[in-house]
């Protein structure tokens, strides 16, 4: 019998109203509620030790990231019940955002083996950023995020855009391949929602997709967003788009790093990828 547990973030938007429904449709399944930041990772790690074969992350991208880091490369399956402010990884996998339908995907147990990316040893499933977007995450207050949702990031971005950008250098195999003001590294295609920023990315190609941006002013950011929306970003002259298995991002000063929308240290950052090392329950 497949032992399953659900790790739910009660602070995620909509989580409280869905918990009662979840207890009905997932009858007999152990539900573990997180107590705060970092607890989902600790609970996922304990669930692996306790012999659970399927561990379900119920929350946003931050909760998914914590659960993935708790699982690591253990031979268990990851299920996802999308909740929270945003769940880009669920969108990437084509998961339904309706709770009942999402649970049916988990119950069907169709496993998809995808690549597992890391930044300074910290795993991520969707994307990571150094510089502009990480600075937005750093300055975006939790209270504003709860009230305004995705709009809060846009408001914070207008403040960050006026600051002097750092100088970043991307190194592959000991050679500098690009320089810019901020860097985004993708495992999947989407960034921040429906933006197909990494339009050549695949969760199963064993490669990271890298975008190095030169500008951070208002006009550049708006142009980049339009390019991401229409899938033309890789053709911009001030954007360097390439693929790599490993890379290092260095900087002229300490620059924040975010992974899957959550802060995770600062530069320098070493990126790597483990092909096919994460088992995810996804639509067939």
N, C-alpha and C positions, 0 to 999 in steps of 0.2 A: 504493500500500500504506500502511495506517495504521501509523505508527511509534508504539510504545507503550513506556513505561518504568514500572517500579514503584519507588517510594521507600518503603522499609520501615524502621521504627524497631525495632532489635533489642532495645531495652530494654522494649518493650511486653510486657505479660503474654501469654504463649503464643506470642510471635513466633519464638523459637528453634526450638520444636517444629514450627512451621508452615512455616518457611523451606524445608526439604527438600521438603515436599509442594508448596509454591508453585513451586519450580524445576521440578517434574515437570509440573504442570498448565499452567504458563505457559511452556512450552518455547520457546526462541528469543527471549523477551522480556528486555530488559535490566533487571536488578535492581540498584538502588543502595541501599546501606546507609548510614544516617545515623550520624554520629560523635558527636552530642551536640545539646543544645538550639540551635535556630536553623539547623541544617544542612539540615533538610528544606526549609525555605524557600529557602535558597541553591541546593540541588540542583534544586528545581522551576524556579527562575529560569533556571538553566543549561540545563535540559531544554527550556524554551521556546526559548531562543536556539539550541539544537542542532536544532530542527525537529521535536521529538516532538509528535504530534497528540493523543495520549492520555497523561495522566500520572496514575498510580494511587497513592493514599495508602494504605499498609498500616500501620495502627496505630490509636490512639485518637483522640479529638476534638482533642487537641493537635497530633498529626501532621497531621491533616486541615487544621487551621487554618493551620499553617505552609505546607503545600503550596498552599493557596488563596492565601495572600499572595505566594507565589512566582509563581503563575500570574497573579494580578491579573485584568485584563480581557482578557488575551490570548485569541485565538480557538482555544483548545484545549479538549479534554474532560477532565473530572475523573472518575476512577474511584475506588471505595473498597472496600478489603478490611478489614472491621471486626476490630480486635484491641484490645489495651490494656485498661485498667481499665474504661473505658466508652466507647461510641461512640453518643452520642445522635443525631447527625446521620444515621447509618446507619439507626437506628430510625425517624427522621422520614421517610426516603425509602422505607421498607419493604424495605430490603435484608436478605437472609438472612445470618445470622452463621456459617453453614457455609461454609468456605473454597471448596470446589468449586462450590457453588451461587452464591456471590458472584462467582466468576470467570466463570461462565456469563453473569451479568448484564452484566459488562464486555464479554465477547466478543460479546454480542448487539448492542451499540452503540446502544441506544435512548437518545437524548439528550433530557433535560428541561432547559429553560432556566428558571433560578430567579433570584430577587432576590439581590443581593450587598450586605450591610449593612457599615457601617464605624463605628468608634469612634475619634475623633481620627486618622482616616486609616488605621487598621489594620482590615483586613477581618475579618468573622466570618460564619459561615454559619447558626449556630443561635441563640445568645443571648449576652447580655452582662449584667454586673451591677456595680453600684456600691454599696459599703457592706458589709452583713452577709455576703453570700455570697462577695464578693471577699476580705474579711478572713479567712474560713474557708480559702479557697484559699491565701492568703498564709501562714497559720500552720500549714497541714497539711504536714508534712514528707514529702519524697519517699520516705523509708524506710518510714514508716507506711503511705503510700499503696500501696506495692508489696506489703506484707504483708497489709493488711486490705482493700484495694480500696475500694469505695464506703462501707464502714462507717467508714473513717477520717474521712470528711467529717462524719459524724454525731457522732463523738466530739469532733472539733475544734469543731463548732458549739455544743456545750454549754458550752465555755469562752468562745467569742466572745459568746454570748448575755448574759453577765453584765456586759459592758463597756458604758460609756456610749455610746449611738449618736450618730452625727453628725446634723446638720440639713441635709437636701438640698432643693434647689429645682429644679423642672423648668420650663424656659422654652421656649415655642413662639412663633415670630413676635414675639419681644420681650416677651411677656407670661407671667407666672408662672401655670401651669395646675394645679400640684399641689406639695405639700410633704410630706416624709416622712423616714423613717429609712434606708431603702434602696430602690433602684430596680433592676428587672430589665427588660431590653429584649429582645424576641424577634423572630426572623425566622420560626422554626418554632413548632410547638405545644409540644414536649416540653422539660422541664428536668430535668437530673440523672438521667434514666432514664425510667420509665413515667409520670412526673407530667405531665399535660396542663395545664401552668400557663397557657399562652397559648391557651386553648381556641377563640379566634376567629381564630387566626393562619393565614396561608397563605404558602407560599414564593413565590407568584406573584401577589400582590395589589399589589405596589409600596409596601407600608406596613410600618412597624414597629409591633409591639404592645408597649405599655408598661404595667407594673404598678408603682405607687408604694405602698409599705407604710409604715404609721406605727409599728407595734410591732416590737420585737426581743426581748422577754422570752420565756422558755420557753413559756408558754401560747400566746402569739401565734404563735410559730414552728410549734408543733404544730398549731394551728388552721389556719394557712396551708397546711401540708403536707396535711392532711385535705381542705381545700378544693381543692387542686390535684389530689389523687387522685380526687375525685368531680366535678371540673369545675365547682365552684360558687364559685371564688375571686373572680370578677368581681362577685359579688353582695354581697361583704362591705363593710360600712360604712367600715372602716378601710383599704380597698384602693381605689385609684383606677386603673381600667383604661381605656385609650384607645388610639387608633391615630394615627400621625403619620408624615409623610415625613421630617421633620427635627426635632430637639430638642436642647437643651443642658441638662446637669445640672450645677448649681453646688453648692457646699458651704461650710460655715462653717470647715472645716479640710481639710487634704489627706486624701482618701479613696481607697483602692485601687480599681482597675478590673480586672475579669477579662473575657476574651472566650473563648468556647468552652472554659471551664474553666481557662484559663491567665492569669496576671497580665499586664497590658498597660498599665502606667502608673497614673495617678491623676487625680482631678478637678482642674479642670472637664473635662467630656467633651462633645464635639459628635458627635451621631449623625446618620447620613445613610444613604440607600439608593439603589442603582442597579438599577432594575427589569430583570429578565431578562438580567443581564450574566454569569451563570455557567452554563456548560454542564456538566451532571452526567449520568453514565450511571446510569440507574435502571430498575427493572422497568417494563415497558410497561403 
